[in-house]
Amino acid sequence: MTTAIYATPGVTESSRQQAASGADYAIYARGLARSFGGVYAVDGIDVEIPAGEIYGFLGPNGAGKSTTVLMLCTLLAPTGGHAQVAGYDVAAQPGQVRLRIGVALQDAALDPRQTGSELLQLQGRLYGLSRRDLARRLAELGELIELGDALERPVGTYSGGMKRRLDLAASLVHNPEVVFLDEPTTGLDPASRARVWSEIRRLNQELGITIFLTTQYLAEADELADRLGIIASGRIVAEGTPAELKRSVGTDVIVAKVEGGEPADARRLVAAVPGVQSVEVHGSDLVIAAADGSAALSPVAVALAGSAMTVRELTLRTPTLDDVFLELTGGHIENRNNEEVSS
């Protein structure tokens, strides 16, 4: 638990030095904490996210994901530690942070009586965009979110998927440096989810926007995130690329279903394959642990072909993010909303 108290007025020399160390990051936090009535929802987390990265944030319900996002977005004051977003202190310089970020939270605050176009124009005016710049941005965003003529209809007529995409567009009107997406595809049907994934990739790859993504979908995190942070009980318990995290909980496993011949002979042949760590015989199955299952699969097949055994089936199983989540938090991740809405 951090003991540093976050002071908004009067920034000390120590805090200035700490802040300076985060100047090279789009998002930087040290000992960031938030308590409610003496209970810590976020208990001293450290985050370093370079510009241009998609950072996935995973955790069970109640772990502190949303509280962390609200602090980084300047919507909730920290009670400990400090954080910078786009080079500015979230507590001492919230106005500067807000000018440089876009935020799409779980519950989109959209006026059902406005048209999509009216909502985006209002957002642009609030950020001080000129008429020319706003017209250009609306044309770009209309193409990005693929709402077409629907932008001229009241938001109250939109499906859930359309509202999600409009909310994403509203967060991008002012060309932010950093975008916070809090479970952007929860409740969407597979087609709408894939469309949002494509939009997120484009924002990151073509525009260089740093994206802080919380999600309940492990496939989404695996597909989009450059790195992942897993939070449990208010603390980050693991961080790394999806591949690194999956490797941390186990090796790849190749299962060969064989028949005929002598399993011990096949075992010796397979054990000599580079990258194979162990081979176990379970009845008619050879269970082969490998550092890189994809690379070892073909050499294993060749080794088995040199034995007297017939291979009926060869399968590869790699650790999943669900395995990581189970190992680190003691439970599987839960999708709070399994229902799907139309696009």
Buried (B, 14 or more C-beta within 10 A) or exposed (E): EBEBEBEEEEBEEEBEEBBEEBEEBBBBBBBBBBBEEEEBBBBBBBBBBBBBBBBBBBBBEEBBBBBBBBBBBBBBEBBBBBBBBBBBBBBBBBEBBBBBBBBBBBEBEBEEEBBBBBBBBBBBEEBEBEEEBBEEBBEBBBEBBEBEEBBEBBBEEBBBBBBBBBBBBBBBBBBBBBBBBBBBBBBBBEEBBBBBBEBBBEBBEEBEBBBBBBBBBBEBBBBBBBBBBBBBBBBBBBBBEBEEBBBBBBBBBBBBBBEEEEBEEBBEBBBEBEBBEEBEEEEEBBBBBBEEBEEBBEBBBEBBEEBEBEBEEBEBEBBBBBBBBBBBBEEEBEBEEEEBBEB
